[in-house]
C-alpha cells in the first residue's frame, strides 16, 4: 500500500478526517447507512471500510473471561483488559447475523492494544478474524442474506473528549472487510497475514486510518 496514492477523507461532515487509499469511495448515501456510520468501498479490491460511532459500552458491565481467551491481551490487566472485552463484545454484535445464519468466526490473531494516532490519543485495540460461511446455505434466500467469506480487520478506539468527561465518551469501531468472491482463501496464508496480499493490505489500511484519524469537532460527542 506504500505506493498507493492516498487522500484525506472527511467523516461526518468533517468532524473527523483520516487518510485512506484514493481507491476508497464513500457509499454511505447509496447504502442509506445510519447516521452513526460512514461506509467506504474499494470495489477493485473487494474491500470495504465501515466506521461506526457507537454509544460507549461501560467496561464494568462486562466480564473479560466471557469474551477473552488466555492469549488475548497478554500483559494487560485491569481497565485495559476490560477494554479488550468491550472490543470483543462489539465484534459479537457485528457478526451476530452471520453467526445466527450458520457462519463461523475464526480468530486469526489475538486481541491486543496498539499505539493510537497522535491526534486521537485514545486507548485503541485491534483484532483480526475470518468469517467462514456454513458448508451448505439455504437456496431460498437472497444473495445479500448469504454468509460471505470475509476477513475482518477490526479496531476499537475508546474515544474521550479533551476535557476527559467520560459521560460524553463514545466507542469508535473500525472494520476493514475483505470479501472473497473467488472461493475460500488458503487458511495457512490467512494465519500468516503478511503473505496474503489482500489481508496484508487490509491491515495496512487499518493502521493508516488509525494513525491519521483526527478529530475536528467535539460536538460529535454530544452533550452531558
C-alpha positions in Angstrom: 0.0 0.0 0.0 3.0 2.3 0.4 3.0 3.2 -3.3 -0.8 3.8 -3.5 -2.0 7.4 -3.8 -3.9 8.4 -0.7 -6.4 11.1 0.2 -7.8 12.7 3.3 -11.3 11.6 3.8 -13.9 13.7 5.7 -16.2 11.8 8.1 -19.4 13.1 9.5 -19.2 16.3 7.5 -15.6 16.8 8.6 -16.0 16.1 12.3 -13.2 13.5 11.8 -10.7 13.1 8.9 -8.5 10.2 8.1 -6.1 9.2 5.4 -7.0 6.3 3.0 -6.0 5.0 -0.4 -7.7 7.1 -3.1 -9.5 3.9 -4.3 -11.9 4.1 -1.4 -15.1 5.9 -2.2 -17.9 6.8 0.2 -21.1 4.9 -0.4 -22.9 6.0 2.8 -25.6 7.8 0.9 -26.1 4.9 -1.6 -26.4 2.3 1.2 -28.6 4.5 3.3 -26.3 3.9 6.3 -27.5 5.0 9.7 -26.2 8.4 10.8 -23.7 6.9 13.2 -21.9 5.0 10.3 -19.6 6.0 7.5 -19.2 3.4 4.7 -16.4 3.4 2.1 -15.8 0.8 -0.7 -12.8 -0.1 -2.7 -14.6 -2.2 -5.3 -11.4 -3.1 -7.2 -10.0 -4.9 -4.2 -13.3 -6.3 -2.8 -12.6 -4.3 0.4 -15.0 -2.2 2.5 -14.4 0.1 5.4 -17.1 0.8 8.0 -16.5 3.4 10.7 -19.2 3.4 13.4 -19.6 5.8 16.3 -21.4 4.0 19.0 -22.6 4.5 22.5 -19.8 3.7 24.9 -20.1 0.3 26.4 -19.2 0.5 30.1 -16.3 -1.9 30.7 -17.7 -2.6 34.2 -20.7 -4.2 32.6 -18.6 -7.0 31.0 -16.7 -9.9 32.5 -13.5 -10.3 30.5 -13.5 -14.1 30.9 -16.7 -14.2 29.0 -15.1 -12.7 25.9 -11.3 -13.3 26.0 -9.0 -16.3 25.8 -5.8 -16.6 27.7 -4.0 -15.5 24.5 -5.9 -12.2 24.3 -4.2 -9.1 25.8 -1.1 -10.8 27.1 0.4 -8.5 29.7 -2.7 -6.4 30.0 -4.8 -6.1 33.2 -7.5 -4.0 34.8 -9.0 -1.3 32.6 -7.1 -2.3 29.5 -8.2 -5.9 29.7 -11.8 -4.8 30.3 -11.5 -2.6 27.2 -10.4 -5.7 25.2 -13.6 -7.4 26.4 -15.6 -4.4 25.1 -13.9 -4.8 21.6 -14.9 -8.5 21.5 -18.4 -7.5 22.6 -18.7 -5.2 19.6 -17.3 -8.0 17.4 -20.0 -10.3 18.7 -22.7 -7.7 17.8 -21.1 -7.0 14.4 -21.1 -10.7 13.4 -24.3 -11.8 15.1 -26.4 -12.0 11.9 -23.8 -14.2 10.1 -23.3 -16.4 13.1 -27.0 -16.9 13.5 -27.1 -18.0 9.8 -24.5 -20.7 10.5 -21.3 -18.7 9.8 -18.3 -19.5 12.0 -15.9 -16.7 13.2 -12.3 -17.9 13.3 -9.8 -15.8 15.2 -6.6 -15.2 13.1 -4.7 -13.2 15.6 -5.4 -12.4 19.3 -6.8 -9.1 20.5 -4.2 -6.6 21.6 -3.6 -2.9 22.5 -1.8 -0.7 19.9 -0.5 2.8 19.8 -3.2 5.4 19.0 -2.8 8.2 16.5 -1.1 11.4 17.6 -4.3 13.4 17.1 -6.6 11.0 18.8 -4.6 9.5 21.7 -7.4 7.2 22.9 -7.0 3.6 24.1 -7.1 1.6 20.9 -7.3 -2.2 20.4 -7.3 -4.5 17.4 -8.5 -7.9 16.3 -8.2 -10.0 13.2 -10.7 -12.7 12.3 -12.3 -14.6 9.4 -16.0 -15.2 8.8 -16.4 -18.7 7.4 -19.7 -19.5 5.7 -21.5 -22.7 6.6 -20.9 -25.7 4.2 -24.4 -25.5 2.9 -26.6 -22.4 2.7 -30.3 -22.3 2.0 -31.2 -21.9 -1.6 -34.3 -19.9 -1.0 -32.7 -16.8 0.5 -31.5 -13.7 -1.2 -27.8 -13.5 -2.2 -27.5 -10.5 0.1 -28.6 -12.6 3.0 -26.0 -15.4 2.5 -23.0 -15.6 4.8 -20.0 -14.4 2.7 -16.4 -15.5 3.2 -14.6 -12.4 4.6 -11.5 -11.4 6.6 -12.3 -8.7 9.2 -9.5 -6.4 10.4 -11.3 -4.6 13.3 -10.2 -1.8 15.7 -11.8 -0.1 18.7 -10.9 3.4 19.9 -12.3 4.3 23.3 -12.9 8.0 22.4 -13.0 10.6 25.2 -13.4 14.4 24.8 -10.4 16.6 25.6 -11.9 17.5 28.9 -11.9 13.8 30.0 -15.6 13.8 30.6 -16.4 10.1 30.2 -20.2 10.8 30.4 -19.8 12.1 26.8 -17.3 9.3 25.7 -18.0 7.1 22.7 -16.7 4.0 21.1 -15.3 4.2 17.5 -15.5 0.9 15.8 -13.4 0.4 12.6 -13.9 -2.6 10.4 -11.9 -3.3 7.2 -13.6 -6.2 5.5 -12.0 -8.2 2.6 -14.6 -10.3 0.7 -13.6 -13.4 -1.1 -15.7 -13.8 -4.2 -13.4 -16.3 -5.7 -13.9 -19.0 -3.1 -12.2 -19.6 0.2 -8.7 -18.3 0.8 -5.8 -20.5 1.8 -6.1 -21.0 5.5 -2.4 -21.3 6.0 -2.0 -17.9 4.2 -4.6 -16.3 6.4 -2.9 -17.4 9.5 0.3 -15.7 8.2 -1.3 -12.5 7.0 1.9 -11.0 5.8 2.0 -13.5 2.9 -1.6 -12.9 1.8 -1.6 -9.7 -0.2 -5.3 -8.8 0.4 -5.1 -9.4 4.2 -1.8 -7.6 4.4 -3.4 -4.6 2.6 -6.4 -4.6 4.9 -4.0 -4.4 7.9 -2.2 -1.5 6.3 -5.4 0.3 5.6 -6.5 -0.1 9.2 -3.1 1.1 10.5 -3.0 4.1 8.2 -6.6 5.0 9.3 -5.8 4.8 13.0 -2.6 6.7 12.6 -4.1 9.5 10.7 -7.5 9.7 12.4 -8.1 13.4 13.5 -11.0 14.9 15.5 -12.0 18.4 14.4 -15.4 18.8 16.1 -16.0 17.5 19.7 -19.7 18.4 19.2 -20.0 14.9 17.8 -19.7 13.6 21.3 -23.0 15.2 22.3 -23.9 16.9 25.5 -24.0 15.7 29.1 
